[in-house]
Amino acid sequence: MLNDAKDLQAVYIVCGYTDLRKGIDSLSNIISQTYGMDPFQPGTLFMFCGRKTDRIKALIWEGDGFLLCYKRLEQKASKFQWPRNQEEVCKLTSQQFRWLMEGLTIQPKKCIQKVDHPRLV
């Protein structure tokens, strides 16, 4: 479920730390009251990470109820590269979601620049 975003309309991550002891009601309240978003958007996944970056929670409305997913990485060295410096919600592209689930950062450090008019040497 959490490794594939092809059936999702949108993926949002709550940056910073979230107390992962919170359940469906508390997490949906964070989405609606803190960030002014609608947790009942069909096909929209909201993701949270606690202080330990080897586990995350995800909340999605399925039309007849919420689905709460909890993922814990088993290898001790494995960590999610979660943005910690902001207290906001970020919408991820499908590429960023894939990077996050693979343990990579969602903000690439450096990318290859496109060349409009290459010159011959």
C-alpha positions as CSV (number, residue, x, y, z in Angstrom):
1,M,0.0,0.0,0.0
2,L,2.5,2.6,1.1
3,N,5.1,1.8,-1.6
4,D,2.8,2.5,-4.5
5,A,1.1,5.8,-5.1
6,K,-0.4,5.2,-8.5
7,D,-4.0,5.0,-7.2
8,L,-3.7,8.1,-5.0
9,Q,-4.9,11.6,-6.1
10,A,-2.5,13.4,-3.8
11,V,0.2,12.7,-1.1
12,Y,0.9,15.2,1.7
13,I,3.5,14.9,4.4
14,V,3.4,16.8,7.7
15,C,6.9,18.1,8.1
16,G,8.5,18.1,11.5
17,Y,7.7,15.7,14.3
18,T,4.3,14.1,15.1
19,D,3.5,12.1,18.2
20,L,2.9,8.6,16.6
21,R,0.8,7.5,19.6
22,K,-2.0,9.6,18.1
23,G,-4.8,7.7,16.4
24,I,-7.2,8.5,13.6
25,D,-9.2,11.2,15.3
26,S,-6.1,13.1,16.6
27,L,-4.3,12.9,13.2
28,S,-7.4,14.0,11.3
29,N,-7.7,16.9,13.7
30,I,-4.1,17.9,13.0
31,I,-4.9,18.0,9.3
32,S,-8.1,20.0,9.6
33,Q,-7.4,22.3,12.6
34,T,-3.7,23.0,12.3
35,Y,-3.4,23.1,8.5
36,G,-6.9,23.9,7.4
37,M,-7.1,20.9,5.0
38,D,-9.9,18.4,4.5
39,P,-8.9,14.9,5.7
40,F,-12.0,13.5,4.0
41,Q,-10.6,14.1,0.5
42,P,-11.0,10.8,-1.4
43,G,-7.7,9.3,-2.6
44,T,-5.5,11.7,-0.5
45,L,-2.8,10.3,1.7
46,F,-1.5,12.2,4.7
47,M,1.8,11.0,6.2
48,F,3.3,11.6,9.6
49,C,6.7,10.8,11.1
50,G,7.7,10.8,14.8
51,R,11.1,11.4,16.4
52,K,12.3,7.9,15.3
53,T,12.7,8.1,11.6
54,D,12.3,4.4,11.0
55,R,8.5,4.5,11.3
56,I,5.7,6.5,9.8
57,K,1.9,6.7,9.9
58,A,-0.4,7.4,7.0
59,L,-4.0,8.3,7.0
60,I,-6.4,8.1,4.1
61,W,-10.2,8.5,3.8
62,E,-11.8,5.6,1.8
63,G,-15.3,6.9,1.5
64,D,-16.7,4.7,4.3
65,G,-14.0,5.2,6.9
66,F,-10.4,6.0,7.5
67,L,-7.5,3.7,6.9
68,L,-4.6,4.2,9.2
69,C,-1.3,2.6,8.1
70,Y,1.8,2.2,10.2
71,K,5.1,1.3,8.7
72,R,8.2,0.3,10.6
73,L,11.5,-0.4,8.8
74,E,13.1,-3.5,10.1
75,Q,16.8,-2.8,9.4
76,K,18.3,-0.7,12.2
77,A,20.2,1.5,9.8
78,S,17.2,2.2,7.6
79,K,15.6,5.7,8.0
80,F,13.1,7.8,6.2
81,Q,14.6,11.1,5.1
82,W,11.8,13.2,6.6
83,P,11.9,17.1,6.4
84,R,12.4,18.3,10.0
85,N,13.0,22.0,9.6
86,Q,9.5,23.1,8.7
87,E,6.1,23.0,10.5
88,E,3.9,22.7,7.4
89,V,2.3,20.3,5.0
90,C,4.1,19.6,1.7
91,K,2.4,18.0,-1.3
92,L,4.6,15.4,-2.9
93,T,4.9,14.4,-6.5
94,S,4.8,10.7,-7.3
95,Q,8.6,10.9,-7.8
96,Q,9.2,12.5,-4.4
97,F,6.9,9.9,-2.8
98,R,8.9,7.1,-4.4
99,W,12.1,8.7,-3.2
100,L,10.8,9.0,0.3
101,M,9.7,5.4,0.5
102,E,13.1,4.3,-0.9
103,G,14.9,6.2,2.0
104,L,16.0,9.1,-0.2
105,T,15.5,12.8,0.5
106,I,12.6,14.5,-1.3
107,Q,14.7,17.4,-2.2
108,P,17.6,16.4,-4.5
109,K,20.9,18.0,-3.7
110,K,21.9,18.4,-7.3
111,C,20.4,17.6,-10.6
112,I,21.7,17.5,-14.2
113,Q,21.0,20.7,-16.0
114,K,19.4,20.7,-19.4
115,V,21.3,22.3,-22.2
116,D,19.3,24.4,-24.7
117,H,22.1,25.0,-27.3
118,P,25.1,22.8,-26.9
119,R,28.3,24.1,-28.3
120,L,30.9,22.1,-30.1
121,V,34.4,22.1,-28.9
